[in-house]
């Protein structure tokens, strides 16, 4: 479903892939809304009929990912 721009209500910034990078491991961060596809996301079901979804970046086609599945505060968020 989508597309969506995900905006932080506190900062007013949107979720984006830094530098509109397309490669795995590229950093995901907040940025000023500039209308680019690197700031557009879609929901993709984990599998058919699933109630769980991946966030997929419109520009790169890669999924939002937490580096090394780390649960610590400040862990790098990336696309993979």
C-alpha positions in Angstrom: 0.0 0.0 0.0 1.1 3.6 -0.3 3.0 5.5 -1.3 3.6 7.3 2.0 5.8 10.1 3.4 6.5 9.3 7.0 6.7 12.6 9.0 8.0 12.9 12.6 5.3 15.1 14.3 8.0 16.4 16.7 10.6 17.5 14.2 8.4 17.9 11.1 11.1 16.0 9.1 10.4 13.0 6.9 12.1 9.6 6.7 14.6 9.4 3.9 17.5 7.4 2.5 20.6 9.6 2.9 21.8 11.0 -0.4 19.1 9.0 -2.3 21.5 6.0 -2.2 20.3 2.8 -3.7 22.8 0.3 -2.2 22.3 -2.0 0.8 23.5 -0.5 4.0 22.7 3.1 3.1 21.8 5.2 6.1 18.1 6.1 6.7 17.5 9.3 8.6 15.2 12.3 9.0 15.4 15.1 6.5 13.6 18.2 5.2 10.7 17.2 2.8 12.1 17.9 -0.7 9.6 15.8 -2.6 12.1 13.2 -3.8 11.4 9.4 -4.2 14.1 8.7 -1.6 11.5 10.0 0.9 8.6 7.9 -0.3 7.8 4.5 1.2 5.4 1.6 0.5 4.1 -1.2 2.7 4.9 -4.7 1.4 3.4 -7.8 3.1 6.0 -10.0 4.7 4.1 -12.9 3.0 0.7 -13.2 1.4 -2.1 -12.7 3.9 0.3 -11.5 6.5 -0.6 -8.7 9.0 3.1 -7.8 9.1 4.7 -5.5 6.6 8.1 -4.3 5.3 8.6 -0.6 4.6 10.1 -0.4 1.1 11.8 2.7 -0.2 10.2 3.8 -3.6 13.6 5.0 -5.0 15.8 2.1 -4.1 13.3 -0.8 -3.8 15.1 -1.7 -0.5 13.5 -2.4 2.9 13.9 -0.4 6.1 16.3 -2.4 8.3 17.9 -2.1 11.8 21.6 -2.9 11.5 22.5 -6.3 12.9 19.0 -6.5 14.4 20.5 -4.5 17.4 18.0 -3.4 20.0 20.2 -0.7 21.6 19.3 3.0 21.6 21.0 4.8 18.8 21.4 1.8 16.6 21.9 2.6 12.9 18.8 2.4 10.7 19.6 1.5 7.1 18.1 0.0 4.0 18.7 -3.5 2.9 
